[in-house]
Amino acid sequence: MTATSLQIAQVAAAAADSKKAEDIVLIDLSGKTDVCDYFLICTGGNNRQVDAIVDEVRAKVSKNCELQPISTEGREGLRWVLVDYGCVVIHVFTPEMRDFYRLERLWGDAPRVKLDLEGAMAPEAFAAAAGSSDEGDAADAQPEE
């Protein structure tokens, strides 16, 4: 089974939410850059929570999407941790670092994707992924209104 980049982002968002991450935002970059398809941005209230969010994202994406990150950066300071899955890059910030870097503002013209945090990790969410490719992701994404 191969999960689409949108499914990876949704699983990561649900995992972050399960660890009480705040202000979870999914940005569709598929038409804006070749770097990745999505940025998932969220905030942990302190360094320990940032660490817990990162651990949960890595565990749930591994379990549900059978995918390991290409790299994880920033675990030493735990103020801004970046988890890179290639097609999806997850940014977990402390409140101060998120306010300082303002990634949402930098990518302000990119569409936001409405997240279904309840059903993101349900097994049936992956049934449709079998045999599908990432090419349909952007068309499947639901922009926020």
N, C-alpha and C positions, 0 to 999 in steps of 0.2 A: 504494500500500500504506500502510496506517495501522497502526502498532504500538500495542499496548495499553500502558497505564501499567505493568503488570507486566513486559512485555517490555522496555520502556525501562529499568526498574530493573534487570532481569537483565543487559542489555547493559552498563549502567554498572558494575554489580558485577564483571562479568567483565573489563572494561577496567581497573578499579581493581586487581583481582587480578593482572592481567598486569604491572602496575607495582609489584608486591609490597606493595600496601596491606595493612595488618594489621587484624584484628578487624572484618571487614566484616559489617554487620548491616543487614537490610532489615526495616523496621517498617511494618506495614499500618495506615494511619490512616484508611482509607475509611469506617469506621463511627464514627470519633472526632472528625473535624474536616472542615470544608469547604475548608481551606487546600490540601490535596493528598491524593492517594491513598496515597503511599509516601514515607517518609524512607529514604534510603540513607546510612548513616554508616560512615566508615572512617577509618583513621589512616595518615599518612605519617610516617616516622621523623624527618624534618627538613624544612625549608622547601623545599629543592630537590626532595625526593620528593613533597611535597604538590603542587608546581607540575607535576611530571611526571604525577601521577595525574589532576589536573584536565585537563591537555592531552589525555591518552589518553581520558578519559571523553567529553570534548567531541567528539573525532575519531570514536570508535567509535559514539556515539549518532547523530552526523550521518550517518555512512556506513551504518549498519545500520537506523536508524529514520527517516532523512530528517527529522531534527528539530534545530533550533537552540535553545539556551537562551533563555529570556526575559531572564534576567540572570545575571551572574556577579559575586559580591561577595567582597571580601576578598583579592584577588590582590596588593594592595599589601604586606600584611604576611605573607601566606602561613602564617598560624597557624591560621586557620579560613576555608576557602573554601567558599562556598555556590554551587551551580550549580542554578538554578531552571528546570525544564522545565514548570512549571505543575502537572501531575499528579504529578510526581516531583521531589523536592528532594534534591539530593546534598550531603552535608556531609563535607568532607575536613579533618580536624584534625591538628595536631601532637599528640603524646601529652599534653602539659601542658594544652592547650586542651580536649581531649576530656575529660580528668579534671576540669577546672574546670567545664565546662558540663553534663556528664552528661546528654545528651539521651535516652539510653536509659532513664535513671531517671525523667526527666520524663514520658516516654511509657511507663512501666512496665506499664500495663494494656493496651496495644495489642499485638496478636499479632505475633510474629516470623515471617518467611517463610523457609523453607528455600531456599537458593540452589543452583542447578545452574550452577556457574561453568564447567564444561566445555562444555556445549551451548548456552550463552546466545547466542553470536554465530554459531552455525551457520545457514546459509541456510534449512534446513528448519524452524528455529524460527519463521521468519516466514511460512512458507507458509500457516499457519492464520490469520494476522493479516489477510490480504486479505479485505476486506469485513466484518471483525468490529469491534465497538465496545468501549469501555472498561467497559461495564456488566457484563460477565462476569468482570472481573478478580478481584474479591474472592472470588468463588466458585471461581476457578481456582487461587488461591494455596494453597500447601501450608504450613500452620503448622508450625513447628519443634516437635519433641517432646523 
